[in-house]
């Protein structure tokens, strides 16, 4: 990237944490790129998850840890060390494939995003979500819902709602894994969660719009009558968000 392009890059914004540091040095430390990435590696966004997504995340982490511990044990490590190494390796793989690395990387000064890619990916995600017959509720929040053009530090805040039943739980969690893994490979900062019920969206600023991609049962519009607005309908989607 040339000097003029780099100079036009928006500076990293501050990362908000649920705790307020009492000392100035601690506040500066918490804004350090490596510290932000390390905290996200440790917690992996679990604080923002509800039961259905959290259960899958923990179960997947446990399976990855067990799978990783085997080779360490075969390599001759004692069982406790092999188990610890497996947990660390499984946790790291879960963070990369099912986490939000690029969302956190936006807080690093060296991060270089692509505004046009953000806008194109938003449209592509809307089309993809609209074509899933089993998924009934999805919406964008944050900067993508507020409108306007993306900048090089924008991300895509997408929220889904789990359909009922075990099959809905399974499909939604695998969709989350697939979309997050793809975003990692493509370098797209996708902030993606799935909630047990639409009411979880009340945790966000109620003065901001909710850009609805799918609302087959009308629950999003009933729960947020003053916020819910339809996304400009992607090709192949009916007005209620179901496949045409």
N, C-alpha and C positions, 0 to 999 in steps of 0.2 A: 504494500500500500504506500502511495507517495505521501509527501509531507502535507500537501494541501488536503488530501482526503483524511489523513490522520488528524489534522487539526480541526476538521469539522465534526469529528466524532464526539458525541455527547459524553461528558464525564460520568463516571459511575455514580449512581445514587447511593444513599446510605441504606444499609441493611437494618431493618427494624427487628429487634429481638424482644421476646416477652418480658425480659428482665431489664432493668435500667442499671447500668454500671455506676457504682458510687464514685469511682476514681476516673479522672480524665484519661490516664494512660490505658486503663482497661477499655474505655470506650473506643480509643484509637485502635487498640489491639483487635477488638471485635469487628472492626471494619477492614481488617487485613484480608486480602484475597485468600491466602492459604488457611486462615482461621475459619472463614466463612465456609470454604469447601470441606474442611475437617468436621465442622459442626454438622453440616448437611450429610456428610458420610456417616457420622455417628447416629443421627436421628432419622435420616432419610425421609423427612416430611411426615413422620408418623403422627406428629402432634395435630396435623390437619386432617387426619383420616378418621373415618367412622368404622364401626365394627366390621362391616362386610369386607371392606378393602383391607383393613388392618389384619384380619384373620388370614387372608390370602398372602399378604406381604410376609407375615411371620412364618407361615407354613412354607412358603417358597424359600425363605432364608434358611430355614432348618434343613430342607432337602438339599440345597446347594452346599451347606456346611458339611452334611454327611457325605455328599459326593466328593467334596474336595478333601476331606480327611482321609479317605481311602488311599490315594496316591502318596500322601505324606507318611502314612503308616507303612506302606510297602517300601518306601524309601529308607526305612529304618528308624524313623523318629519314634521315641517313646509315646505311648498312647496319650498321655496328657498334652504333650507338645503337638502331636498330630491333630488332636481335637481342637486345640487353640488355633493352630494354623488353619484348620478347616473352617472354623468359625470366621476368622478374619478374611479368608479368601472368599467364602460364600457371601459374607456381608458385602464385600467389595463388588463382587459380580452382581449382586442384587441392586446395589447402588447404581452401577453403570447401566444395566439393562432395564431396571424398573424404577429408576430415580429421575432426578431433574438436574443433571450436571450442568447443562448450558444455561438453565435459569439462574443457578448460583454463579456461574462464570461471568454473568453480566455485571456483577459487582466488582470484577477485577479490572484494573485500568488497562491491561493489555488486551482485553476482550475486543474482538472485531465482529460485529453482527452485520446482517444484511437486511435493510428495511424492506426492500422489494420481496425478498424471500419470505419474510414474515407475512406480508399481505397475501402473497400467492398461497402460502401454506394455510392461512386462515380460510380462504375460499375452498381449497382442496379438502380440508378437514370437514367443512360444512357439507360439502357434497357427499363425502364418504359416510358421514354420520347419518345424513338424511336417507341414504340408501339401505341402511340396516333395518330390516323389518321388525326385529325383535327388540330394538332399543327405542324406548318411547319418549324419553325426556333428555334434552341436552341444551346447553346455553353457554355463550361466551360472557365473561365478565371482565372487569378491568378496562384497560386501554382499548382493547378491541371492541368492547361494547360501547365505549364512549364515543367512538368514531374518530375521524381524522386520520391522517397518514401516520404510519409507523415510523419510528426512527431506529437507528442502529442498535439501540439498547432496549427496544421493546421486546415483550414476550407475548405468548398466546395463552390466555387464561381460559381454559375449557373445563366445564363441569358437566358430569353425567349423573343420572339417577339410576340406581339399580332397578331393573324389572323384578317382579316378585318371583320367588321359587329358586331352587338350587341351580337350575339351568341358567336362569338370568344372572345369578351370582357368578357362575363359572364363565359364561360368555363375556360378561362385563370386565372381569378381572383379566382375562386373556386379551381383551381389546386394549385395556390399559397397558399391559405389558408390550403388546405389539406396537402401539403408537409411541410409547416412550422409547423403546429400542430403536425404532426407525428415526425418531427425532435425534437420538444420540448420534447415529451414523451420519445424518444429514446436517448436524450442527444447528438444529432449530431449538430455541428455548421454549419448550412446551410445558406450561404449568397445568397439569392435568390431574384431576381427582374425580372419584365417583362417590356419591353420597347415598345413604340409606333412604332418605326421604327428601323432598324438595325443601322442607323447612330449614335444612342445614344452610341454605343460601341466605338466611337471615343474619348470619354472622358477618356479612359484608355490608358495606355502606349502602343504606337503603335509599339514598338519593341518587345512586348511579343506576343506569339502565341495565336490564337483563336482556341480552341479545339472544333470543330463543331460536334454536335450530330445529328442535323437535319438541312437540308437546301434544302427543296423540290423545291423551285423556283430558287435556285442558288444565291439569293441576298447577302448572307453573303460572298460567295467566290468572287462575283463581287465587293462588297464594300471593301473587305480586301484581295486582291489577294496575298499579301506578308505575311499575317498573318494566314489565314485560313488553318487549317490542319484537316483532318478527325480524329475523335476519332476512336480507334480500334473498328470496328463495333460490337455491341452487337448481341447476337443470336436473330434471328427473324427480323432483319432489313436489308433492301436492301441497296446497295451502296449509294443511294441518300438520305438515312435517312428515307425513307418511309417504313411502315411495309411490309415485304416480303409476 
